[in-house]
Amino acid sequence: MTPPQFRVLVLDADMISCLSIVRSLAKHHIVCDIAASAGLRKPLTEYSRHVNKVFEHPDPLTEAEAFIDFIGRHLQQHAYDLVIPVTERSLVPLATTDKLAQWTPILAIAPRASLNKVLDKHETMKLAVQCGVSVPSSYAVDSVDGIHGLLPKLNFPVVLKPGRSIPNGGTRKQLSVAYAFSETELLGLGAELLAHGQLLLQEYSQGVGTGIELLADHGEIVYAFQHQRLHEVPLTGGGSCFRKSVALEPVLLAAAGRLIKALQWHGVAMVEFKWQADTGQYALMEINGRFWGSLPLACAAGADFPWLLFQLWVMKQRPPSAHYQDNMYCRKLGNDIYWYEQVIRRSEEPRLFAYPGTWQLLKDALWALHPTRHAFDVQQWRDPLPGLMDLIQIARDYHQRFSGLLYLKWQHKKHRSTAMQKRLAKQLKLANKVLFLCYGNINRSAAAQVLAEKLLANGKLGFNSAGFHGVAGRPADANMVKIAAGQGFDMSHCQSKTVDKTMVSQVDLIFVMEVQQLERLKKEFPETARKTFLLGTLTAEQPDNVEIADPYDKDFAVYETCFKRLASAIRRLGQMA
């Protein structure tokens, strides 16, 4: 039995994987401290009876240097045998700094050269080709011109993967995979993602999402586990919320082994594939050089990776091989409920997601009742409080969502009503100055002002626009500028403005884009309540939708739809005036 003096610090305490690590190590009498940056919610791991102490550190995404300095001070003050980063947001700054060199032996991070190849998706694909591992057709691009040059080679849909999930530099943010079904979508999405760094374009791969999770000792796999994704959020591909353990597939294990050997990987990793069992074909998706989101499944099936890692890293012992249970199911409850909701609502692109039938949905749900072959990521009888708090949070989230939906429905009905439209028409006849308002004033309200100034140039109305965003002087969104130019409207001169008391006092009418903005404006400037309306009530397109959604950071087609609705509303405004 492991002596109780061993002590571990687990970072990213807001992640469920952190909870799994703490529960695993506590079974072996290892003292576990946890740490996370401040958030809106208390991390579920903090409720675990196995946690010793909780620490708060700067956000590694927005304050990387402050985060590194905190960890350095913390390690000087506290003695640990192992420090485990759970996500790339904490792993990357710890792996790339030299300030923590004296603690490198206790940081559960693979060698820097190995990690760099895993973090860079283009380098990962190049390595895979060298190792004889099957990959999708992939092209690295650095510019929109590069995308133009590849168009003859591409078949749609095209998968757009950021070169790094969290790019280096001052604008570190979590980026996501996107899908394009046309040249227009590809160029628009490509321009957005290229603003953060290199982009990888790939063919869309068929198959079931399958992961080989492993522990490696300097390039040799010493333990492996395999899982199959059953439900993912988003539906087109993302984190799994329902999965099962399956027997190791020799072809996939061999492919993972070649990659790990070439990398000389040391520690835990997950090699993710798309696998077609009927044909035996596969394609590498990526390598995660850290603990993975489906770790609770591995632990429930008997593949106790946190303890395996501890034995290898701290005790310098290769753990003995142990069989894990096949066909063990595990569910992340809150996300899986949301998955069912999205399936029922048919909310995702059908060209990328095959909707399951009613019987399959019921069968997947009924697995939750199995006494020995189903587990939950969070809910656990031996450590009940995190699971209870998770249930409470799920209930709160859905209560807030449904309450909000009911309120929105009431507001939509109110603003579509004949009485409200008559009031608008009456006030419009007397108005001289109109303000368009949205959040950032770089898309919707800016475009509305430009449209109104040109389409209604011969009328008596004067126009202005602003946003709630605290930073003024920002140029209009490049995608919206491009769409407007294509329709004959110049937005190149637009500079964002921040709404203030003087601005709202000088106008007779205010048009906002969303109910949320209506409520915020009324709260900050109560005197605006009687002269504020939703611009979307004037659109011919989507007459039942009185809100004009923000296209920012969305598909290019979303920008086009937004501009079309704005133009429709402005033309209707001119008819009413």
C-alpha positions in Angstrom: 0.0 0.0 0.0 1.3 3.5 -0.9 2.5 5.4 2.1 0.2 8.4 3.0 3.0 11.0 2.7 2.7 11.2 -1.1 1.1 14.4 -2.2 -0.2 15.5 -5.6 -1.4 18.8 -7.1 -4.1 18.5 -9.8 -4.7 21.6 -12.0 -7.8 22.5 -14.0 -10.2 21.6 -11.1 -13.2 22.7 -13.1 -12.8 19.7 -15.4 -14.4 16.3 -14.6 -11.2 14.6 -15.4 -9.7 16.3 -12.4 -12.4 14.7 -10.2 -11.6 11.3 -11.7 -7.8 11.7 -10.9 -8.5 12.8 -7.3 -10.9 9.8 -6.7 -8.4 7.4 -8.2 -5.3 8.6 -6.3 -7.3 8.9 -3.0 -8.0 5.2 -3.2 -4.3 4.7 -2.8 -4.0 7.1 0.1 -2.4 9.9 -1.9 -3.1 13.4 -0.6 -4.7 15.5 -3.4 -4.7 19.3 -3.6 -6.5 20.9 -6.5 -6.2 24.3 -8.2 -8.2 26.3 -10.7 -8.7 29.8 -11.9 -11.7 31.8 -10.7 -15.0 31.0 -12.4 -18.7 31.6 -12.2 -19.2 28.3 -10.4 -17.4 26.4 -7.8 -15.7 23.4 -9.4 -17.5 20.1 -8.8 -14.2 18.5 -7.8 -14.1 20.9 -4.8 -17.1 19.1 -3.3 -15.2 15.8 -3.3 -14.5 14.3 0.1 -11.1 13.3 -1.2 -9.8 16.8 -1.8 -7.3 18.1 0.8 -6.8 21.8 -0.1 -8.1 24.1 -2.9 -6.1 26.9 -4.5 -7.0 29.6 -6.9 -4.6 30.8 -9.6 -4.6 33.4 -12.5 -6.3 32.2 -15.7 -3.6 30.6 -17.8 -5.4 31.6 -21.0 -5.4 35.3 -20.3 -2.6 35.7 -17.8 -0.1 33.0 -18.7 2.9 34.7 -17.1 1.0 35.4 -13.9 -0.1 31.7 -13.9 3.5 30.5 -14.3 4.7 32.8 -11.5 1.9 31.6 -9.2 2.8 27.9 -9.8 6.5 28.7 -9.1 5.7 30.4 -5.8 3.3 27.6 -4.9 5.8 24.9 -5.5 8.4 26.7 -3.4 5.9 26.8 -0.5 4.4 23.3 -0.9 6.1 20.0 -1.4 4.5 17.7 -4.1 5.5 14.5 -5.6 3.6 15.1 -8.8 1.8 18.1 -10.5 -0.8 17.1 -13.1 -2.2 19.6 -15.7 -5.4 18.3 -17.1 -6.0 20.7 -20.1 -3.9 22.4 -22.7 -4.7 25.8 -21.3 -2.5 25.0 -18.2 -0.2 22.4 -19.8 1.1 24.6 -22.6 2.4 27.5 -20.5 4.0 25.0 -18.0 5.6 23.1 -20.8 7.0 26.1 -22.6 8.5 28.1 -19.8 12.0 27.8 -18.4 11.0 29.4 -15.1 9.9 26.1 -13.6 13.0 24.1 -14.8 13.8 22.9 -11.2 10.4 21.3 -10.9 10.4 19.6 -14.3 10.8 16.1 -12.8 7.5 16.4 -10.9 5.5 18.0 -13.8 3.5 15.3 -15.5 4.3 16.7 -19.0 5.9 14.9 -21.9 9.2 16.1 -23.2 8.9 19.5 -24.9 10.0 18.2 -28.4 7.4 15.4 -28.3 4.7 17.7 -27.0 5.3 20.3 -29.7 4.6 17.8 -32.4 1.4 16.7 -30.8 0.2 20.3 -30.2 0.8 21.2 -33.8 -1.8 19.3 -35.9 0.1 19.7 -39.1 3.3 18.3 -37.5 1.2 15.4 -36.1 -0.1 14.5 -39.6 3.4 14.7 -41.1 4.7 12.4 -38.4 1.8 10.0 -39.0 2.6 9.7 -42.7 6.2 9.0 -41.9 5.0 6.2 -39.5 2.7 4.7 -42.1 -0.4 5.7 -40.1 -3.5 6.5 -42.3 -4.6 10.2 -42.2 -7.2 12.2 -44.1 -6.0 14.3 -47.0 -4.6 17.3 -45.2 -3.3 20.7 -46.3 -1.7 23.4 -44.1 -2.5 27.0 -45.1 -1.3 30.3 -43.8 -3.4 32.7 -45.8 -6.7 33.0 -47.7 -4.8 33.0 -50.9 -3.5 29.5 -49.9 -7.1 28.3 -49.6 -7.9 29.7 -53.0 -5.0 27.7 -54.5 -6.3 24.5 -52.9 -9.9 24.8 -54.1 -9.5 22.5 -57.2 -8.2 19.7 -54.9 -10.9 19.9 -52.2 -14.0 17.9 -51.9 -16.8 19.2 -49.7 -17.5 19.1 -46.8 -14.1 20.3 -45.7 -13.0 20.1 -42.1 -11.1 23.2 -40.8 -8.8 22.6 -37.9 -6.9 25.3 -36.2 -3.2 24.5 -36.3 -3.2 24.6 -32.5 -6.3 24.3 -30.3 -4.9 27.2 -28.2 -2.7 29.4 -30.4 0.5 31.0 -29.1 0.8 34.7 -28.7 -1.1 37.4 -26.9 -4.6 36.3 -28.0 -4.7 32.8 -26.6 -8.2 31.4 -26.8 -9.8 28.0 -27.2 -10.5 27.3 -30.9 -12.9 24.8 -32.3 -13.1 22.6 -35.5 -15.4 24.0 -38.2 -17.1 22.5 -41.3 -17.5 24.1 -44.7 -20.0 22.9 -47.4 -19.2 25.4 -50.1 -16.3 27.6 -51.3 -18.0 30.7 -49.8 -18.3 29.0 -46.4 -14.7 27.8 -46.6 -13.2 31.2 -47.4 -15.3 32.9 -44.7 -14.5 30.4 -42.0 -10.9 30.2 -43.2 -10.4 33.9 -42.9 -11.7 33.9 -39.3 -9.5 31.0 -38.1 -6.4 32.2 -40.0 -6.5 35.4 -37.8 -5.3 33.1 -35.0 -2.6 31.2 -36.8 -2.0 28.3 -39.3 -5.0 26.3 -40.4 -5.3 22.6 -41.4 -7.8 21.7 -44.1 -8.9 18.0 -44.2 -11.3 15.8 -46.0 -14.2 14.7 -43.9 -13.6 11.1 -42.6 -16.3 8.6 -42.1 -16.3 6.2 -39.2 -16.9 5.9 -35.5 -14.9 8.1 -33.1 -12.5 5.7 -31.3 -9.7 6.5 -28.8 -6.7 4.5 -27.8 -5.8 5.7 -24.3 -2.4 4.8 -23.2 0.5 5.1 -20.7 4.0 5.2 -22.3 7.5 4.8 -20.9 9.9 6.7 -23.2 8.3 5.6 -26.4 6.9 2.2 -25.4 3.3 1.7 -24.6 3.1 -0.1 -21.2 -0.7 0.0 -20.9 -3.6 0.7 -23.3 -7.3 1.0 -23.3 -9.8 1.6 -26.1 -13.2 3.4 -26.1 -15.9 4.1 -28.6 -17.8 7.3 -28.8 -21.6 6.9 -28.8 -22.8 10.5 -28.1 -20.9 13.7 -28.8 -21.6 17.4 -28.2 -21.8 19.1 -30.6 -23.5 16.4 -32.6 -21.1 16.7 -35.5 -18.1 15.9 -33.3 -16.8 17.1 -30.0 -16.4 15.9 -26.5 -18.1 12.6 -25.9 -20.8 12.5 -23.3 -21.7 8.8 -23.6 -19.2 6.1 -24.6 -18.3 2.5 -24.0 -15.1 0.5 -23.5 -14.3 -2.0 -26.2 -11.5 -4.6 -26.8 -8.3 -3.3 -28.2 -8.3 -3.3 -32.0 -4.8 -4.6 -33.0 -4.7 -2.3 -36.1 -5.3 0.8 -34.1 -3.1 -0.2 -31.3 -0.2 -0.8 -33.7 -0.8 2.6 -35.3 -0.7 4.3 -31.9 2.4 2.3 -31.0 4.3 3.6 -34.1 3.4 7.2 -33.3 4.3 6.9 -29.6 7.6 5.3 -30.5 8.5 8.0 -33.0 7.6 10.7 -30.5 9.5 9.0 -27.7 6.4 9.8 -25.6 6.5 9.6 -21.9 3.3 9.7 -19.8 -0.4 9.5 -20.7 -1.9 10.3 -24.1 -5.0 9.5 -26.2 -4.7 8.8 -29.9 -8.0 9.4 -31.6 -9.2 7.7 -34.8 -12.2 7.4 -37.1 -12.6 3.6 -37.4 -14.7 1.6 -39.8 -15.0 -1.9 -38.4 -16.7 -3.3 -41.4 -13.8 -2.4 -43.8 -11.0 -2.2 -41.3 -10.1 1.3 -42.5 -9.2 4.1 -40.1 -7.9 7.6 -40.1 -6.0 9.5 -37.4 -7.8 12.5 -36.0 -5.4 13.8 -33.4 -3.2 13.0 -30.4 -4.1 14.4 -27.0 -1.0 14.7 -24.9 -2.7 14.8 -21.6 -5.6 13.2 -19.7 -8.8 13.1 -21.8 -12.4 13.9 -21.2 -13.5 10.3 -21.2 -11.2 9.4 -18.4 -14.1 8.5 -16.0 -15.0 5.6 -18.4 -11.5 4.2 -18.3 -11.4 4.3 -14.5 -14.9 2.7 -14.2 -13.8 -0.1 -16.5 -10.7 -0.8 -14.4 -8.1 1.1 -16.5 -7.0 3.3 -13.6 -4.7 5.6 -15.5 -4.1 8.2 -12.7 -2.7 5.5 -10.5 -0.8 3.9 -13.4 0.8 7.3 -14.2 1.7 7.8 -10.5 3.5 4.5 -10.3 5.5 5.2 -13.5 6.3 8.9 -12.8 6.8 8.9 -9.0 7.6 5.4 -8.0 9.6 4.7 -11.2 7.8 1.4 -11.7 6.1 0.1 -14.8 2.7 -0.9 -13.5 1.6 -4.5 -13.9 -0.7 -5.3 -16.8 -4.3 -5.5 -15.8 -7.4 -6.4 -17.9 -10.2 -3.9 -18.1 -13.9 -4.6 -18.6 -15.3 -4.5 -22.1 -18.7 -3.0 -22.9 -18.7 -0.7 -19.8 -20.7 2.4 -20.4 -20.2 5.9 -18.9 -22.2 9.0 -19.2 -21.6 12.7 -18.5 -25.2 13.4 -17.4 -25.7 17.1 -18.1 -24.1 17.0 -21.6 -25.9 13.8 -22.5 -29.3 15.4 -21.6 -28.4 18.2 -23.9 -27.4 15.7 -26.6 -30.9 14.2 -26.4 -32.4 17.7 -26.6 -30.4 18.5 -29.7 -31.3 15.2 -31.4 -35.0 15.7 -30.6 -34.9 19.3 -32.0 -33.0 18.1 -35.1 -30.6 21.1 -34.5 -27.6 19.9 -36.3 -26.5 19.7 -40.0 -28.0 16.4 -41.3 -25.2 16.0 -43.9 -22.7 15.4 -41.0 -24.8 13.6 -38.4 -27.0 10.5 -38.9 -29.9 11.0 -36.5 -30.6 7.8 -34.5 -34.1 6.2 -34.4 -36.4 6.1 -31.4 -35.4 2.6 -30.4 -31.7 3.5 -30.4 -32.4 6.6 -28.3 -34.3 4.6 -25.8 -31.8 1.8 -25.7 -29.0 4.3 -24.9 -31.0 5.9 -22.2 -31.9 2.5 -20.5 -28.2 1.7 -20.1 -28.3 4.1 -17.1 -30.3 1.5 -15.2 -27.8 -1.3 -15.6 -26.4 -2.1 -12.1 -22.8 -3.2 -13.1 -22.1 -2.0 -16.7 -23.0 1.7 -16.5 -21.4 4.5 -14.6 -21.6 8.3 -14.5 -18.7 10.7 -14.9 -19.7 12.6 -11.7 -22.4 10.7 -9.8 -20.8 8.1 -7.4 -22.1 6.6 -4.2 -18.7 6.5 -2.5 -18.2 10.2 -3.2 -21.8 11.6 -3.4 -21.5 15.4 -3.0 -20.1 16.2 -6.4 -22.8 14.2 -8.1 -25.5 15.9 -6.0 -24.2 19.3 -6.9 -24.0 18.3 -10.5 -27.7 17.4 -10.4 -28.6 20.7 -8.8 -26.6 22.6 -11.4 -28.3 20.7 -14.2 -31.7 21.5 -12.7 -30.8 25.2 -12.3 -29.5 25.4 -15.8 -32.7 24.0 -17.3 -34.9 26.1 -15.0 -33.1 29.2 -16.1 -33.2 28.2 -19.8 -37.0 27.4 -19.8 -37.8 30.5 -17.7 -35.8 32.5 -20.2 -37.5 30.9 -23.1 -40.9 31.7 -21.7 -39.9 35.3 -21.1 -38.5 35.6 -24.6 -41.7 34.2 -26.1 -43.7 36.7 -24.2 -41.4 39.6 -25.3 -41.6 38.4 -28.9 -45.4 38.3 -28.8 -45.5 41.7 -27.2 -43.2 43.4 -29.8 -45.0 41.7 -32.7 -48.4 42.9 -31.4 -50.5 45.4 -33.3 -50.4 47.8 -30.4 -46.6 47.9 -30.3 -46.4 48.3 -34.1 -48.9 51.2 -34.0 -46.9 52.9 -31.2 -43.7 52.5 -33.3 -45.4 54.0 -36.4 -46.7 56.9 -34.4 -43.3 57.7 -32.8 -41.5 57.2 -36.1 -43.6 60.0 -37.7 -42.4 62.4 -35.0 -38.8 61.2 -34.9 -35.7 63.0 -36.3 -32.8 61.0 -34.9 -32.5 57.2 -34.7 -29.9 55.1 -32.9 -29.1 51.5 -33.8 -27.7 49.5 -30.9 -26.1 46.0 -30.6 -23.4 44.6 -28.4 -20.2 45.4 -30.2 -21.2 47.9 -32.9 -18.9 46.1 -35.4 -21.6 44.1 -37.2 -25.4 44.5 -36.8 -25.8 48.1 -35.6 -22.9 49.4 -37.8 -24.4 47.7 -40.9 -27.9 49.1 -40.0 -26.6 52.6 -39.9 -24.8 52.3 -43.2 -27.8 50.8 -44.8 -30.1 53.5 -43.4 -27.9 56.3 -44.4 -27.9 55.2 -48.0 -31.4 53.7 -48.5 -33.1 56.4 -46.6 -30.9 59.3 -47.6 -33.8 61.5 -48.9 -35.8 61.3 -45.7 -35.8 63.5 -42.6 -34.2 60.9 -40.3 -30.6 61.1 -39.1 -28.9 57.9 -37.9 -26.2 56.8 -35.5 -25.1 53.5 -34.1 -23.3 52.2 -30.9 -22.8 49.1 -28.8 -22.4 48.1 -25.1 -18.8 46.9 -25.7 -16.5 49.0 -23.5 -13.8 49.5 -26.2 -14.6 52.1 -28.8 -12.8 52.8 -32.1 -12.7 49.2 -33.4 -13.2 48.6 -37.1 -16.2 46.8 -38.5 -16.0 43.0 -38.8 -14.1 42.1 -42.0 -16.8 39.5 -43.0 -19.6 42.1 -42.7 -17.5 44.7 -44.5 -17.0 42.2 -47.4 -20.7 41.3 -47.6 -21.8 45.0 -47.5 -19.3 45.9 -50.2 -20.7 43.1 -52.4 -24.1 44.7 -52.1 -22.8 48.2 -52.8 -22.5 49.5 -49.2 -19.2 50.8 -47.8 -18.5 49.9 -44.2 -14.7 50.4 -44.4 -14.9 53.7 -42.5 -16.9 52.3 -39.5 -15.5 52.7 -36.1 -17.3 51.3 -33.0 -18.8 53.6 -30.4 -19.9 52.8 -26.8 -23.4 53.9 -25.9 -23.7 56.5 -23.1 -26.3 58.8 -21.5 -25.6 61.7 -23.8 -26.1 59.5 -26.9 -29.4 58.0 -25.8 -30.7 61.4 -24.7 -30.1 62.9 -28.2 -32.2 60.4 -30.2 -35.9 59.9 -30.6 -35.9 56.2 -31.4 -33.6 53.3 -30.5 -33.6 50.0 -32.3 -31.9 47.1 -30.6 -31.3 43.6 -32.0 -32.1 41.3 -29.0 -34.4 41.2 -26.0 -31.3 41.0 -23.8 -30.1 44.4 -25.2 -33.6 45.8 -24.6 -33.5 44.8 -20.9 -29.9 46.0 -20.4 -30.7 49.4 -22.0 -33.7 49.8 -19.8 -31.7 48.9 -16.7 -28.8 51.3 -17.5 -30.9 54.1 -19.0 -34.5 53.8 -17.7 -35.6 56.8 -19.7 -35.2 54.9 -22.9 -38.0 52.3 -22.2 -40.7 54.0 -24.2 -38.6 54.8 -27.2 -36.8 51.4 -27.7 -37.9 48.8 -30.2 -36.7 45.5 -31.7 -35.5 46.1 -35.3 -36.3 42.5 -36.2 -40.0 43.1 -36.0 -39.7 45.0 -39.3 -38.1 42.2 -41.3 -40.1 40.2 -43.9 -37.7 37.2 -43.5 -38.4 35.1 -40.4 -41.4 37.2 -39.3 -41.8 35.1 -36.2 -38.2 35.8 -35.1 -38.0 39.4 -33.7 -34.3 39.1 -32.8 -31.4 39.5 -35.2 -28.7 37.2 -33.9 -25.1 38.3 -33.7 -23.1 36.7 -36.5 -19.7 37.3 -34.9 -17.3 34.3 -35.2 -20.0 32.3 -37.0 -20.1 30.8 -40.5 -19.9 33.2 -43.4 -23.5 32.3 -44.4 -24.7 33.5 -41.0 -23.3 37.0 -41.8 -25.1 36.9 -45.1 -28.4 36.1 -43.5 -27.9 38.8 -40.9 -27.2 41.4 -43.5 -30.2 40.4 -45.5 -32.5 40.8 -42.5 -31.0 44.2 -41.7 -31.6 45.4 -45.2 -35.2 44.2 -45.1 -35.8 45.9 -41.8 -34.3 49.2 -43.0 -36.4 49.2 -46.2 -39.5 48.6 -44.1 -38.4 51.4 -41.8 -38.3 53.7 -44.9 -41.8 52.7 -45.9 -43.2 53.5 -42.4 -41.4 56.8 -42.2 
